[in-house]
Amino acid sequence: MLNRFKTALYNVVGSFDPGDGGALGGLGPGVTSGLPTSAVTGRALTGSSKDRGLRFPYTRPHFLQLGSEDEIQVTADHAIRPIICPRDISRLPWNSGYAETINAGKSKKNEDQAVVHVGLLTRPLRLDRGAPSSSSSSSSSSSPQDARNTTSKAEPVVNGHSEEASETPQEKTVLLQPRGGQHPLSASPATELKEGFPQALGDAPQDQTKDGPAGIKIEEGSAEPLPHEPPQLPPVVHVSLPYYLFGVFDGHAGWGAAVAAANQLHHIVHEKLCDVIDILIPDPLEEKLQSPIWAPEREVTMESAVTGALENAFWQMDHTIAEDRLRFQLTGGCTACVGLFIHGKLFLANAGDSRAILSLGGVPLPMSFDFTPESENQRIRKLGAMHPELLGGEFTHLDFIRRPQRRDLGKRVLFRDHYMSGWAYKTLTPDDLKYPLVCGEGKRSRVLATIGVTRGFGDHDLKAQCSSIPIKPFLTPEPEVRVFDIEAAELTDGDVLVLATDGLWDITSNERAVSMVSKSLSHFPPDHHDKHKYTSAAQDLVMGSRGKLRERNWRTSDDKHATIDDISVFVVPLRPYQVEHREWKARQGRPPAGEETTAGNKTGASNNGHMPPLVPSSKQDNPESLASGKHSAQDGLTTCMEAFDLHPQEDHFRSEGDAAQTEGGEGPAQGPDTA
């Protein structure tokens, strides 16, 4: 009975904030609790843990431009809960909107984090010596030695301040460029932006003549060496593919895991995309290995390659946190919800209870599934049944229609096992009186009576309340990935992606969120492109869930209980990326997706023109996922990126002289892959 009371009290009070020196979350700093804390909290406050330094100090997303500790402290006012937005909207791609607010006292710091990252994948391909290049092409030709001359050292930047990273271990990075430039493409807590973020990808000027291999001068439009010279290797053209990444991370039991993910996940995603660059940027002249007759070759689509890269990146991020916690102060865990714009599509990877939806013509289209103990009840109980040693003899994997009591021993009660979706009767035994592995309903559901999320990063040291049973075996960083074809959709300026932590969705439904966004955007004339309209929509969403303080309680506009959790919201317009991608493809001499796709390989939008289908991932079997046709990977894709005026970062460097563009899909030939 005492344990039940403690568990109920913990669920009501909330988590402990290790950064408060033992303060009980929700009661404020300096107020300690006489209740026993969990094992992870106790170890986090030991001397050996406190002696370890921080790899990533606490900060807010750098695109908010909070440059001092005083400004960060102002955002952490639990009484006022100010809504924070970026000072310079142009620092985000396409003037996307972002807003956040802190909790009402559950933890001392805002445990939400967010990241925006712009990257570029570049692959060198050789031109066919028998195929003359287009005279209008602006792609650069260089020697094979130049193609291998990639920059391998970058100034380490942590949280936008390079001087803070002098003693910080540098992350493993993959650099994709032929020459060492100084213009990165990133906007995240790990990199600092300068003023004037470009809103489109332009063309960089190129010389009309290039130096070929061994100093041979090759005129534009010709791939043959000068007369009386021995045959040389074909010139190299650099094929580039841009991508955009938005992500939110909802921390719990501390901010360490969320800050680590915001600083590292986009770098890991970049590396995993580099691993499949031969699929993302295929070589049309590359010879494919012949498969045996008894083992026919399986086609790997671009969608499955990007999906695999995201899934692999999530697992590696969790493994990185597991290793870092042994060397640095890194407590707690976090959920992750990441949107990746690449190849004319939106890939949404979600692990946890943060959520993403699309607002298409005023209709919500879910892009993620909330992973909670209630929604993953069967998976968790099956794991407990297959590995009873994980239950420590204190919990049962069986699920009962109601909590059995000792007076029910010997009676027939309704139950279900892990292999059952329905209910059946069994005679109650003493073993059935153990605490259930999954208990509670809705937002109050818990695994081992402790944690309310089942997917995400971190929580490697988390133990069950008043027990030494580890919880991590029941948690997983595996994301669910859903794909939306932006290029083939019929979009307007009012069609957006809403990406937010659970602080928003605890109060606001999908339908209400879409209604609020549509109403907010309607205040701006359609022909007037105000850069603040998406930020205004994000503010309205945060305000709707935060409410106002009335008689010491936060209430919504309809006088209902508002959320007391942290809230972070992105409102990302879809049409600017669609226009940008179509213009990019047009420079390659390829028609837009709507013209080149036939009924055989594309499922069109519905009659209202606002509900194009989702492209399922290879592992997707969720009934909520929508299906659509397949689009083959594009051949010979190239692009030309403007040299962004940003601070150095580790993913990619590109100088103005190396910016290139190739028109036509048959020009590039086989060449080395810098990935």
Buried (B, 14 or more C-beta within 10 A) or exposed (E): EEEEEBBEEBBEBBBBBBBBEBBBBBBEEEEEBEEEBBBBBBBBBEEEBEEBEBBBEBBBBBBBBBEEEEEBEEBBEBEEBEBBBBEBBBBBBBBBBBBBBBBBBBBBBBBBBBBBBBBBBBBBBBBBBEBBBBEEBBBBBBBBEBBEBBBEEBEBBBBBBBEBBEEBEEBEBBBBBBBBBBBBBBBBBBBBBEEEBBBEBEBBEBEEEBBBBEEBEBEBEBBBBEEEEEEBBBBBBBBBBBBBBBBBBBBBBBBBBBBBBBBBBBBBBBBBBBBBBBBBBBBBBEEEEEEEEEEEEEEBBBBBBBBBBBBBBBBBBBBBBBEBBEEBBBBBBBBBBBBBBBBBBBBBBBBBBBBBBBBBBBBBBBBBBBBBBBBBBBBBBBBBBEEEEBBBEBBBBBBBEEEBEEEBEEEEBEBBBBEEEEEEEBEBEEEBBBBBBBBBEEEBBBBBBBBBBBBBBBBBBBBBBBBEBBBBEBBBBBBBBBBBBBBBBBBBBBBBBBBBBBBBBBBBEBEBBBBBBBEBBEEBEEEEEBBEBBBBBBBBBBBBBBBEBEEEEBBBEEEEEBBBBBBBBBBBBBBBBBEBBBEBBEBBBBEBBBEBBEEEEBBBBBEEBBBBBBBBBEEBEEEEBBEBBBBEBBBBBBBBBBBBBBBBBBBBBBBEBBBBBBBBBEBBBBBEBBB
